[in-house]
Amino acid sequence: MSEKFRVMIIGTGGMARLFTRILKRKVSALAVASRYPGKAKALSKRMKVKWALIEDVDKFNTIIFTTPSKHLPEMVEKVSENLMKGSLVMDITSVKMGIVDAVKNKLPNYVEYISLHPLFGPATRNHRKCRIAVIPIRDAGSLNRVVNLFKRIGLNVVVTAPEEHDALMAFIQVAHHVTYLSLALTLWESVDPKLLGKYSTRSMRQTALMFKSLHRNFKVIKEIQESNIYGDLARRKLIECINKLGSDDREAWKNVEKALKKLPQAILP
């Protein structure tokens, strides 16, 4: 494959906009495409890039699918026969196990495949130093080029495998999100919202901002809860830890104090 990235981004949602923004002027050619040409035209005008028909996929050596996970294998199959030999296909699914195998089975053997997970969303205004997980599924030489491209853009790259990715994201996403989801459900079923507003603390108001963010991404969050095969393990561990604190487990309280001190040092820049 040519050393130059000629990129088609398939999709017109938030993640398509994100990748268009960060790749624009960083690759040799860039166009957006969709099953609905009108949407591609509108996005291209908004983002000041070119647009293309799905049928033009053979003119690009790098295809990035921003299609939702449940539709991804079907969408890949629609264009698979027209893919350029030696081209590279990438997707941006939040869960890898099961999905990447389904996608790989739809791709011709002469196409490389790397799955991505940007650990930031479309609302991010400054992507520099943000993280992106890069998971090589079928790689015949593109991995280093992709890693170098994202590093030049300013991203921190984590190269990993589907199993490791999903096992970690079960705690970083599934357990994290379900903590807020459970709190929201508890408040909704237990407290008059008017009284909640009247008595809310500063930290509760900060939590309410997280509720708003989760609501904006609710479909994706629900899909992650349902599709990560390690999700049950993470949720069970979360319930176990809640019960330890509720039973006044002294060791658990010591550990949570240590966690509150040490985890921010590991997580925050």
N, C-alpha and C positions, 0 to 999 in steps of 0.2 A: 504494500500500500504506500502511496505517496507520503512523504514526510509532512505534507501540508494537510491540515484538517479542513475538509470541505463538509460543513455540518448542516444536516437537516434536523430541525427540532419538530417532532410530531406532537401536536397538542396546542391548546390555546388558553389553558388555565394558568393558575398562579405560578406553578413550577416551570411552565413553558416561558412565562415572562421572566422568571428569575434567571434561567439559563440563557435566554436571549440577552438579557442585560449584562451578565458576567462574561459571555463569550463574544459579544459584539466588539469588533475591532481587535480581537485576540486570535482569530482564526482567519484562514485565507478566503473562506466563503461561508455565508450563513443565510439560511432561509427557514421560515416557519411554514408548516403544512398541517392540514387537518382533513378529516373526512368531509368537512363542511368548508369549501373554499372561501365562502363569505367571511367566516370567522378568521381564517388565515389572513385574508386581505386586511381585515380590520386590525388584527394584531400587528401585522407588518407596518401598517401606517402609523399606528401608535408608537411602535418601538423603532421606527425608521430603519427597517431592514427589508430584505426581499421576502417574497412568499413563493411557494411552489405547490404544485399539485402532488398528491400522494404518489401518483404514477411517475413522478420525476425522481423517485428514490434512487434510480440507477445512476444519477448524475452526481451523487454525493458519496464520499467514502466513509462518512461517520454519521450514524443515525442515532438520535437521542429520543427515546420514547418517554413522554411524560404522562402517558395513559394510566388511568387507575388500575391497580393490580388485577382486579377481577376481569377487566377487559383486555389486559395486556397480551396474553397468549393469542387471543383471537386477532388482535390488531397486528401482531407480528406476523402471523400466518398470512394475512392479507397482502403483505408487501414482500414476503420472503423470496418468492420466485424472481422478483425484480432487483434484488440486492446485488450490488457490484461484487465481483469476486475479490476476496481479500479485504472487504470492507469491515467496519467495526460497528457493532450494535451496542448501545448502552441503554439502560433504563434507570429509574429512580425510585424503585419500590422501597417501602419502609420495612418490609418483611421479605426475607430471601428464601427460606426453606420451602420447597414445594413449588414456589413461583418460578425460580430461576431454572429449575429442571423442565418445567412446562414450556418456558420460553426457548430454552436450548433445543428442545425436541422439535420446535417449529422452524428452526434456522437451518439453512444449508450448511454442510460441513466446511465449505470454503469461506464462511463468515466468522469473524472473531466476536466474542461476547464478553463484555465487562458490565457488571451491575454496580450502580452507584447508590449511595444514600447521603444526600446533603443534610448535615445535622444542623440546619438552619432553614428558615422558611421564606416565602415570597415577601413578607413584610420587612425583612432585614434590609436596611438601607446601606450599611457598610459591611460588605462581605469579607473584607480582609481579616485574616487570622481565624475566620470561621472554619469549621471542620467538615470534611467530606470523607465518607467511607468508600473505598474502592475495592471491589470484590471481583477478581478475575475468574471467569467461569470457563471460557475457552479462549486462551490467549496464545497467539503465535508471534508475539513481538510488540504488541501495542501498549502493554502495561506501562513500561517506562515512559513512553511518549505521553500517555494520558496523565501519569503522575506529574511529569515535568510541566505539562500544560497547566494543570491546576495550581501547581506551586508558583508558576509565573503570574497567574491571576491573583495570587496572594492567599490561597487557601492552605490550611494545614491538612495534609493527606494522611489517612489511616488505611493501609492496605491490610485486608483481613479475608476471612473465609465465611461462607454462609452460616455455618454452625456457630462459630464464635460471635459473629454479628448478632444473630437472633438471640443467643443465650444472654448476651449483655444487654441488648435492647429490651429484653423481657423485664429487666429491672429499671433501666434508664427511661423507658417509655411506658411499658405496660403497668408496672407497679406505681410509677410516678403519676401517670394519668389517672389510674383507678383510685388513687388516694384522694385526688380532687373530685373525681366523679362521685365517689362514695360520700364525701363531705357535702357536696351539693345536694345529693339525694336525701341525706340525713336532715339537712337544714330545711329542705323543701317539705319534707314529710313531718317535721317536728316543730317548726317555728313559724309564726306569722311573719311574712316578709316585711310588713310595716314595722313590727317591733324589732326585727333584725336590723333594719336600717337605722332605727332610733338608737339602738344600743351598740352598734358595730364599732369595733376598735380599729386602730390604724392598720394592724396586721390583717384584720378581716377585710378591710377595703382593698388592701393589696391582693388578698386572695380573690376578691371579686373581679379584679382585673384579669387574673388567671382564668376565672370562669368564662369571661368574655372571649379570651383567646381560645379556650377549648371549644366553646360554642361555634366559633368561626370555622374550626377544623373538625367538627364533630364526626362527620362521615369517615374521615381518614382515621380518627382516633378509635372509633368503634371497629373499623376494619382491622386495625392493629391488635385490639383486644381479642378479636375473634380468630385471627389467622396466625399469630405467633405461637408455635407449638410449645414454647417454654413459658407461655403466659400463665398457665395454671400453677406452675411451680413458683413463679414470682408472687402471684396473688396469695398462695398458701403461706409463703414466708412472711408476707406483709401481715396477714391475719395472725400468724404466730407471734410476731413482734408486738402487735397491738395487745394481744392477750397477755404477753409477758409484762408489759407496762401496766396493764389493768390489774394484774395480780400482785403488783408491787414487788416484782422480781428485782432484787437489789443489784444483781450482776447486770441485768438488762439496763437499769437506770445508769449504772456506771458506764456501760458501753455507749449509751445514747449521748451521754455528756461528752465522751471522747469523740464520738462521731460528729457532734455539733461543732467541736473545735477543729478537728482534723479534715473533715470532708471539704469545707470551703477552700482549704489550701490546695486540695487535689483537683477540685472542679473549676474554680475561678482562675482566670488568667493572672 
